C-alpha cells in the first residue's frame, strides 16, 4: 500500500446503533501498534469507549501484534487512552449517564500529519425493527440505482 494509509472501520456500529454525535480523538499507542495499524491489521468490531476518572479509554479494540516485533511487542486487546478535551469528556460522561447512551469507535485512521485518530460517536441502540427498516431502505435505494442505470 505505497502512499495510501489504511482506514479501519467499525461497520457493525452503523448497523447496531443510531449515531447522534461524532468526535475526533487522538489515541495513545505504542510504536509496534502504529506499525501494525499502517499494515491495516486492526479490528474495532466489539470495541467501546468508557470514561474512568475523568479520562476516556478504548476497550476491546484489537490491534494485531506487529509481524517484525520482538519481545517488546504490544498486547493486542489492551485498554488504550483516548485524547479528548476535558469539556468533551464531561459532555460525553453527562450524556451517557443521563440518557443511557453509549460511546463506540466508528473508524481509526491516519490524519494528514500522520497521527492516528479515532472517530468516536455517541450512539443509541437500534431496535430489531429499526434494523429491518434500514435493510429495506438500503435495498430500495439499490433497486432505484439499478433502474436509473438501466434508463440512461
N, C-alpha and C positions, 0 to 999 in steps of 0.2 A: 504494500500500500504506500508507494512512494508519493509524498506530498499530500496525502489525504489522511486526516486523523479520524479514527473511528468514533462513532456515537453509539452508546449503549442505551437502548430504550426499554421501558417497562410497559409493554403492550397490554399486559393483563390489567394494569391500573386504569387504562382508558375503558376497559370492558366492565370492570367491577365497581368503579366509582364515578361519581359525578364531580367534575373538577370545579371548585369555587374560586380559589385564588392561587396564583403561581408566584414562586420566589426563586431567585438565583442565589445559591450558596456556594462558598468555597468549601473545600474539604481538606482535612489534614491527612496526608498519606505518607507512606514510607517510599523510598526510592524504587524498590522492586515492584511495588503496587503500581506506580506510574508507568514503569516499563511494561508491565503486564497489560495495563489499560491501553497503551499505544499499540499493542498487538490485538486489541479488541477482545480480550479474554475476561469478560465480567458478565454478571447477571444480576439484575435488580428485581427479579420476579416476586419473591416473598419478602422483600425488604420494607422497612418502615422507619419513621423518624420519631424519636421520643425526646422530650425535654426533661433533663435531670439537673438539678442545682443551677438553674439559670443558663445551661448550655444545651445545645441541640446535638444529638448523636444519631448516626445512621446505623441501624441494626440489620443483620441478615443479608447484607449486600455481599455477594460472592465475587471476589477478585482472585482469579486463579494464580497459584504460585508462579513466579517468573521462571521460564524454562532454563535460563542460564544462571539463575540464582543459586547461591551455595547455602551454607548453614545459616546465613543471615536473611533467608527468605522469610516473607511475612506469613501470618496466619490468615487463611482465605476468608473466614467469616467473622473476623474481629469487629468490635464496635468502633466506628470512626467518628471523630468530632467534625461537626459542620460549622462553618464560619459564617455567622449572621450578625447583623446589628442587634444590640440589646432591645431596641424598640420592636424589631421584627420578631424576636424571640418572645417578648412579652405579649405581643398581639397574637401570635400562634398559640401560646400557652392559654391565654384567655379564651380563645375560640374553641380549643379542644376540650377545655374543662366545662364551659357553659353549655355548649350545644352538642357535645358528644361527636365532634368531627375528628377526623384522623389526618395525619400528615404522611404522605408517601412520596418517594422519589419517582419522577417521570422519566428523566434521562440523565446520563452522565456524559460530558463532552469536554473537549479542549477548546478554550476560547482563543481569540486571535493572538493573545500574548503567550499561548502555550500552557496556560494554567488549567487545571482540572476543575470543572464546575459541575454542580449537581442542581438540576431544576427540580425543586420540590413543590408540592401542591397541597393545599388544604382541601380535603375531599369529604364527600358524604357518600356512604354506601348505597348502591343501587339495589332495588328490589328485583325479584326474578322477572316480574312483568316489564320493568324498565329495560332489562337486558334484552328481552324478546322484542320490545318496541325498537330498540336500537338496531337489532339484526334486521328487522323488517324494513326499516328506513334505509339501511345500507343496501339491501337487496333491490329496493325500489330505485334508488339512485343509480345502481349499476345497470339495471334494465333500461332506465332513461338514457344513460350514456350510450348504451349499445344501440338504442333506437336512433339517437341523434347521429351517431357514427354511420348508421345504415343509410340515412336520408341525405347525407352530404354528398 
